[in-house]
Amino acid sequence: MKKTKSLYHGHRLPASVINCAVRWYFRFNLSLRAIEELRLERGVMETYETIRCWCDKFGAAIAGRAKAVRRKPGNTRHLDEVFVKLRGEPYMLWRALDERGAELDVLLQKRWD
C-alpha cells in the first residue's frame, strides 16, 4: 500500500503552526500583518506573504473540516422578537433559534410587517 504525503509536506513549520495562522485569518478577520506580529510575539518568524500563501493553499481544506464538524440545526425552531432603540429610533429585532439555542438567522427592521 502506498503511503500518501501530508498536505503540509515540505513546509518548514509544523502543521499546527500553519493551521493556527490560517484559522486566525479566517475566523477573527485579522490582517496578514497583524497575524505576522502576533506570531512574532510567540517566537515564530514568518512574513505576511507566507501567511497569505498558506491561506490560499490551506484555507479551503480547513473550512471544509470546520463545516463537517458543525452541528446540524434541530427540527424545532423558535422565533424571538424584541424592540430596541438605535440612535433614538425604535426597531424590531427578530432572531430565529433552533431547539439547542443556536442562532439560525437575525433580522432587524424598522416596521412590524
N, C-alpha and C positions, 0 to 999 in steps of 0.2 A: 504494500500500500504506500502510495506517495504522500509525503508529508507536505502540507501547504505552508507557504511562508506567511508570517504575520503581516497584517496591513502596515504595521509600524517598522517592518524590517528595513534596515539601512539608515534609520534616523539615529542621531547622536544621543538624544534624550529618551528616557523610558516612556512607555505608553501613558502612564499615569500623569506625567508632567504635561504631555501634549493634550490629553483629554481635559485636564483642568483648565488650561488656557482657552481651548475651544469652547468649553461649557461656559466659562465666564463671558466670552464674547457674545454668544447667542442667548444665554439665559439672562444676564444682567445688562445687556446692551452697552457694554463698556467699549470705549475706543481702543484701537490696537495699541496706541501709545500708552494709554492708562494701564492696560494689561502688561505691557512691557515694563513699566515702572513697578507694578505690583510684584511681578516675577523677580525683578532685580532686587527688591527688598528681601525676598526669600532666598537669594543667592543663586538664582537661575538666570543666566545671561543669554538672552536671545533678542533679536531685533524685532521690531513691529512687522517687518516684511516677512520674516519667518513665520510669525503668528498668522499673518494673512494667508500664506501658503497652506498652513495647517488647516485653517478654517475652510479654505476651498477644497482641500483634499479629504478631510475627515468630517466636515460639518454634516453632510447628508447621512453618513453612517451613524453618527451619534444621535441625530434627530430621529432616525428610524428606530433605533433601540429605545429611545425615550418614549416614542409613540407606542411601541409594542408593550411597554411596561405600564402605561397609563391605564387606569381603571375605566371600564366602560360605564356610561351613565345608567342608573337604575331605571326601572319601568315606571315608577311613581314619580310624578313631578308636582311641584308646588309653585305657586306664583305669589310673590310678596310685593306689596306696594307701600310706599311711604312718601309723604310730602316733605320736600326740602326747599330751603331758600338759598338761592345763589345770586349774589350781588343784589339782594333785596327783592328778587322776583321769585314767586312760587313755581316749583317744578314737581313733577311726579317721577319717582324713581321706581322702576319695575325690575325685579330680579326673578329669574327662573332657577329653581333649585331642584335637584333630584332627591331621592329618598335618603341618601347619605349626607346631604348638606353641601354637596359640590355645586358650585355656581355654574350654570349652563349658559346663561345669557343675561345681559343688563341692557335696559333701555331707559333713557332719560328724555322726557318730553314735556313740553310746555302745557299742553291741554290734555284732558282726560281721554278724549276719543281717539 
